[in-house]
């Protein structure tokens, strides 16, 4: 019997997840089917129940349902609790387990694919919304010396940090324009690139030793990537993060972690 999985979202036709998971299944000899699932905006819970009834084993969750998925889950992993959002569901034993693999995917892409250690580094996290919240615990787990969270609204960044009190010594908040010094790693977790905009940070945050990663990706470099590269940084888009978070989800479902390098190379060579 082929085990069935899917990605739930609205819209969903653009999702690259079926292609990624098909390659993972083939690579590891796992008999899985993976498809796109368009859920009505007011019908996420009903869609999940239908999938369980059809014996799906799990699902990925994308916009706009990640918060609702966290509320629907009967149990959350620690990283899903920290993120307050869920992008991976595991069905079985009468449970709906919610996890968040986004931050782990981000860290894996930085460390494994970009070859940049986060240990004792200075990190700038741009944005304090859901994407930043999902990234923060895995970033902290990678051992940076300091993470500065910069946001347009300072109170939002402060509220995010308040949820990570155990790590307060390594966390700092700032407005975009008030960020000081150069950083080893900069992660754009804002949605500014969707509007062809750049968070208004000083150019002095970038330098020749900086890795600047935009969580967004597309056929062309984002405006943030172009801006960072123009001020000396090495740049990276969010495709590697997508591939790595999918590998984390696959490992949750199947107990095997795929080799992401060949899949990422395939996605880069043929994006469509």
RACOR-V698275 format. One record per pair of residues at least 24 apart in sequence whose ideal C-beta (glycine too) atoms are under 8 Angstrom apart, sorted by sequence separation. I is the first residue (numbers start at 1). J is the second residue. D is the distance in Angstrom with one decimal. If there is no record, write none. Layout:
i->I j->J d->D
i->I j->J d->D
This chain:
i->12 j->36 d->4.7
i->44 j->68 d->4.9
i->48 j->72 d->6.2
i->72 j->96 d->6.3
i->73 j->97 d->6.4
i->79 j->103 d->6.5
i->118 j->142 d->3.8
i->119 j->143 d->4.3
i->120 j->144 d->6.9
i->121 j->145 d->6.3
i->122 j->146 d->5.1
i->123 j->147 d->4.6
i->124 j->148 d->5.1
i->125 j->149 d->4.9
i->126 j->150 d->5.5
i->127 j->151 d->6.1
i->136 j->160 d->7.1
i->140 j->164 d->7.1
i->146 j->170 d->5.6
i->147 j->171 d->5.6
i->148 j->172 d->4.7
i->149 j->173 d->5.2
i->150 j->174 d->4.7
i->151 j->175 d->7.3
i->152 j->176 d->6.1
i->176 j->200 d->4.8
i->177 j->201 d->7.3
i->180 j->204 d->8.0
i->181 j->205 d->7.2
i->182 j->206 d->7.2
i->186 j->210 d->6.1
i->188 j->212 d->7.3
i->207 j->231 d->7.6
i->208 j->232 d->4.6
i->210 j->234 d->6.9
i->211 j->235 d->7.8
i->212 j->236 d->7.3
i->213 j->237 d->7.5
i->214 j->238 d->6.1
i->240 j->264 d->5.7
i->243 j->267 d->6.3
i->12 j->37 d->6.7
i->13 j->38 d->7.7
i->44 j->69 d->7.2
i->61 j->86 d->5.9
i->62 j->87 d->7.0
i->73 j->98 d->3.0
i->79 j->104 d->7.0
i->118 j->143 d->6.1
i->119 j->144 d->7.3
i->120 j->145 d->4.8
i->123 j->148 d->7.2
i->125 j->150 d->7.2
i->126 j->151 d->7.7
i->128 j->153 d->7.6
i->145 j->170 d->6.9
i->146 j->171 d->7.8
i->147 j->172 d->7.4
i->148 j->173 d->7.4
i->149 j->174 d->7.3
i->150 j->175 d->6.8
i->151 j->176 d->7.2
i->176 j->201 d->5.1
i->177 j->202 d->7.1
i->182 j->207 d->4.7
i->184 j->209 d->6.5
i->185 j->210 d->7.2
i->186 j->211 d->7.3
i->188 j->213 d->7.0
i->191 j->216 d->7.6
i->198 j->223 d->5.6
i->199 j->224 d->7.5
i->206 j->231 d->4.0
i->207 j->232 d->5.2
i->208 j->233 d->7.7
i->211 j->236 d->6.5
i->213 j->238 d->7.2
i->217 j->242 d->6.9
i->239 j->264 d->7.1
i->12 j->38 d->4.9
i->39 j->65 d->6.6
i->61 j->87 d->5.2
i->72 j->98 d->7.5
i->118 j->144 d->5.0
i->122 j->148 d->7.6
i->124 j->150 d->6.3
i->144 j->170 d->6.9
i->146 j->172 d->6.5
i->148 j->174 d->5.7
i->150 j->176 d->5.2
i->179 j->205 d->5.6
i->184 j->210 d->6.5
i->185 j->211 d->5.0
i->186 j->212 d->4.5
i->187 j->213 d->5.2
i->188 j->214 d->4.5
i->189 j->215 d->5.6
i->197 j->223 d->6.7
i->198 j->224 d->5.2
i->206 j->232 d->5.6
i->207 j->233 d->6.9
i->215 j->241 d->6.3
i->3 j->30 d->7.9
i->5 j->32 d->6.0
i->7 j->34 d->7.6
i->9 j->36 d->7.8
i->11 j->38 d->7.3
i->45 j->72 d->5.6
i->60 j->87 d->6.1
i->61 j->88 d->7.1
i->129 j->156 d->7.6
i->133 j->160 d->6.0
i->137 j->164 d->7.3
i->140 j->167 d->5.1
i->182 j->209 d->7.7
i->183 j->210 d->6.0
i->184 j->211 d->7.1
i->185 j->212 d->7.9
i->186 j->213 d->7.2
i->188 j->215 d->6.3
i->196 j->223 d->5.1
i->206 j->233 d->4.4
i->3 j->31 d->6.6
i->4 j->32 d->7.4
i->5 j->33 d->7.1
i->6 j->34 d->6.4
i->7 j->35 d->7.9
i->9 j->37 d->7.7
i->10 j->38 d->5.9
i->44 j->72 d->7.2
i->60 j->88 d->5.7
i->61 j->89 d->6.4
i->70 j->98 d->5.7
i->107 j->135 d->8.0
i->128 j->156 d->4.5
i->132 j->160 d->6.6
i->136 j->164 d->6.3
i->150 j->178 d->7.9
i->182 j->210 d->6.8
i->185 j->213 d->7.3
i->187 j->215 d->7.0
i->188 j->216 d->7.5
i->203 j->231 d->4.8
i->213 j->241 d->7.6
i->239 j->267 d->6.0
i->2 j->31 d->5.2
i->3 j->32 d->5.1
i->4 j->33 d->4.8
i->5 j->34 d->4.8
i->6 j->35 d->4.8
i->7 j->36 d->5.9
i->8 j->37 d->4.7
i->9 j->38 d->7.3
i->10 j->39 d->5.6
i->59 j->88 d->7.7
i->60 j->89 d->7.7
i->69 j->98 d->5.9
i->102 j->131 d->7.2
i->106 j->135 d->5.2
i->128 j->157 d->4.2
i->150 j->179 d->5.1
i->193 j->222 d->4.0
i->198 j->227 d->4.8
i->239 j->268 d->6.9
i->1 j->31 d->7.7
i->2 j->32 d->6.5
i->3 j->33 d->7.2
i->4 j->34 d->7.7
i->5 j->35 d->7.9
i->6 j->36 d->6.6
i->7 j->37 d->6.6
i->9 j->39 d->7.1
i->10 j->40 d->7.1
i->58 j->88 d->7.0
i->59 j->89 d->4.7
i->133 j->163 d->7.8
i->140 j->170 d->6.8
i->193 j->223 d->6.0
i->2 j->33 d->4.9
i->4 j->35 d->7.6
i->6 j->37 d->4.2
i->8 j->39 d->5.1
i->10 j->41 d->5.7
i->58 j->89 d->5.6
i->103 j->134 d->5.0
i->107 j->138 d->4.6
i->111 j->142 d->6.8
i->128 j->159 d->7.6
i->148 j->179 d->6.3
i->192 j->223 d->7.9
i->193 j->224 d->5.3
i->58 j->90 d->4.8
i->59 j->91 d->7.6
i->102 j->134 d->4.4
i->103 j->135 d->4.3
i->106 j->138 d->6.7
i->107 j->139 d->6.3
i->110 j->142 d->7.9
i->128 j->160 d->4.6
i->192 j->224 d->6.8
i->57 j->90 d->7.5
i->58 j->91 d->5.6
i->102 j->135 d->6.7
i->103 j->136 d->6.9
i->106 j->139 d->7.3
i->57 j->91 d->5.9
i->66 j->100 d->8.0
i->100 j->134 d->5.3
i->103 j->137 d->6.1
i->104 j->138 d->4.9
i->107 j->141 d->7.4
i->188 j->222 d->7.9
i->56 j->91 d->6.2
i->57 j->92 d->6.9
i->103 j->138 d->3.4
i->107 j->142 d->5.2
i->148 j->183 d->7.5
i->8 j->44 d->7.0
i->103 j->139 d->6.6
i->188 j->224 d->4.8
i->8 j->47 d->6.1
i->52 j->91 d->5.3
i->8 j->48 d->7.3
i->51 j->91 d->7.3
i->48 j->89 d->7.0
i->144 j->185 d->7.7
i->186 j->228 d->6.9
i->8 j->51 d->7.9
i->17 j->60 d->5.7
i->52 j->96 d->7.6
i->6 j->51 d->6.8
i->17 j->62 d->8.0
i->85 j->130 d->5.3
i->128 j->173 d->8.0
i->84 j->130 d->7.3
i->15 j->62 d->6.8
i->83 j->130 d->7.5
i->87 j->134 d->7.6
i->152 j->199 d->7.8
i->186 j->233 d->7.2
i->48 j->96 d->7.0
i->85 j->133 d->7.0
i->139 j->187 d->7.7
i->84 j->133 d->5.7
i->85 j->134 d->5.9
i->150 j->199 d->7.1
i->4 j->54 d->7.2
i->6 j->56 d->6.5
i->12 j->62 d->7.2
i->83 j->133 d->5.3
i->126 j->176 d->7.5
i->4 j->55 d->6.9
i->5 j->56 d->6.4
i->8 j->59 d->5.3
i->82 j->133 d->7.4
i->83 j->134 d->3.9
i->150 j->201 d->6.4
i->4 j->56 d->4.7
i->5 j->57 d->6.0
i->7 j->59 d->6.7
i->8 j->60 d->7.1
i->9 j->61 d->7.2
i->135 j->187 d->6.6
i->219 j->271 d->6.1
i->4 j->57 d->6.5
i->5 j->58 d->5.2
i->6 j->59 d->5.2
i->7 j->60 d->4.1
i->8 j->61 d->5.3
i->9 j->62 d->3.8
i->10 j->63 d->7.8
i->83 j->136 d->8.0
i->3 j->57 d->4.8
i->5 j->59 d->6.3
i->6 j->60 d->7.4
i->7 j->61 d->7.4
i->8 j->62 d->7.1
i->9 j->63 d->6.0
i->10 j->64 d->6.6
i->82 j->136 d->7.0
i->83 j->137 d->7.1
i->135 j->189 d->6.0
i->5 j->60 d->7.5
i->7 j->62 d->6.1
i->9 j->64 d->7.7
i->10 j->65 d->7.4
i->82 j->137 d->4.1
i->124 j->179 d->6.5
i->9 j->65 d->6.6
i->8 j->65 d->6.1
i->132 j->189 d->4.1
i->79 j->137 d->5.5
i->131 j->189 d->4.1
i->78 j->137 d->7.6
i->79 j->138 d->6.7
i->122 j->181 d->7.3
i->124 j->183 d->4.3
i->131 j->190 d->7.8
i->122 j->182 d->7.8
i->123 j->183 d->6.4
i->126 j->186 d->6.8
i->129 j->189 d->7.1
i->131 j->191 d->7.9
i->122 j->183 d->5.0
i->123 j->184 d->6.8
i->124 j->185 d->7.3
i->126 j->187 d->6.6
i->127 j->188 d->7.1
i->129 j->190 d->7.4
i->122 j->184 d->5.2
i->123 j->185 d->4.7
i->124 j->186 d->4.4
i->125 j->187 d->5.3
i->126 j->188 d->4.8
i->127 j->189 d->3.9
i->129 j->191 d->7.8
i->67 j->130 d->7.3
i->121 j->184 d->3.9
i->122 j->185 d->7.7
i->123 j->186 d->7.5
i->124 j->187 d->7.2
i->126 j->189 d->5.9
i->127 j->190 d->3.8
i->66 j->130 d->6.6
i->121 j->185 d->5.8
i->123 j->187 d->7.1
i->125 j->189 d->6.0
i->126 j->190 d->5.4
i->127 j->191 d->7.8
i->118 j->185 d->6.5
i->116 j->184 d->7.6
i->116 j->185 d->6.4
i->127 j->199 d->7.4
i->126 j->199 d->4.8
i->110 j->185 d->6.6
i->126 j->201 d->6.9
i->124 j->201 d->7.6
i->82 j->163 d->7.3
i->106 j->187 d->6.9
i->124 j->205 d->5.9
i->82 j->164 d->7.4
i->131 j->215 d->5.7
i->116 j->211 d->5.0
i->114 j->211 d->5.9
i->114 j->213 d->7.6
i->110 j->211 d->6.9
i->110 j->213 d->6.7
i->109 j->213 d->7.5
i->106 j->213 d->7.6
i->106 j->215 d->7.3
i->114 j->234 d->7.8
i->114 j->236 d->5.7
i->110 j->236 d->8.0
i->114 j->240 d->7.4
i->109 j->236 d->7.4
i->113 j->240 d->4.8
i->109 j->240 d->3.7
i->113 j->244 d->7.4
i->109 j->241 d->4.7
i->112 j->244 d->7.3
i->109 j->243 d->7.6
i->106 j->241 d->4.8
i->109 j->244 d->4.9
i->105 j->241 d->4.7
i->108 j->244 d->4.0
i->105 j->242 d->7.1
i->105 j->243 d->7.6
i->106 j->244 d->7.4
i->102 j->241 d->7.3
i->105 j->244 d->3.7
i->106 j->245 d->7.6
i->108 j->247 d->7.5
i->104 j->244 d->7.3
i->105 j->245 d->2.8
i->108 j->248 d->7.5
i->104 j->245 d->6.7
i->105 j->246 d->7.4
i->105 j->247 d->7.4
i->102 j->245 d->5.2
i->105 j->248 d->5.8
i->101 j->245 d->4.3
i->104 j->248 d->4.9
i->101 j->246 d->7.8
i->101 j->248 d->3.6
i->113 j->260 d->7.4
i->101 j->249 d->5.1
i->112 j->260 d->7.4
i->113 j->261 d->7.4
i->99 j->249 d->7.6
i->101 j->252 d->7.4
i->113 j->264 d->6.5
i->108 j->260 d->7.5
i->99 j->252 d->6.1
i->87 j->245 d->6.9
i->88 j->248 d->7.5
i->88 j->249 d->4.4
i->87 j->249 d->7.5
i->90 j->252 d->5.9
i->90 j->253 d->6.5
i->88 j->252 d->6.1
i->60 j->246 d->7.5
i->60 j->249 d->5.9
i->58 j->249 d->7.6
i->58 j->252 d->7.4
i->58 j->253 d->4.8
i->57 j->253 d->6.2
i->32 j->253 d->8.0
i->20 j->242 d->7.4
i->24 j->246 d->7.1
i->32 j->254 d->7.4
i->20 j->243 d->6.0
i->24 j->247 d->6.8
i->30 j->254 d->5.3
i->17 j->242 d->8.0
i->21 j->246 d->6.3
i->16 j->242 d->6.6
i->20 j->246 d->4.7
i->24 j->250 d->4.9
i->28 j->254 d->7.1
i->30 j->256 d->7.1
i->28 j->256 d->5.1
i->17 j->246 d->6.1
i->21 j->250 d->6.4
i->28 j->258 d->5.8
i->27 j->258 d->5.4
i->27 j->259 d->6.5
i->24 j->258 d->4.1
i->23 j->258 d->7.9
i->27 j->262 d->7.4
i->27 j->263 d->7.5
i->23 j->262 d->7.8
i->24 j->263 d->6.7
i->23 j->263 d->4.8
i->20 j->263 d->6.1
i->23 j->266 d->6.6
i->20 j->267 d->7.1
i->5 j->253 d->6.5
i->19 j->267 d->7.5
i->3 j->253 d->7.9
i->16 j->267 d->6.8
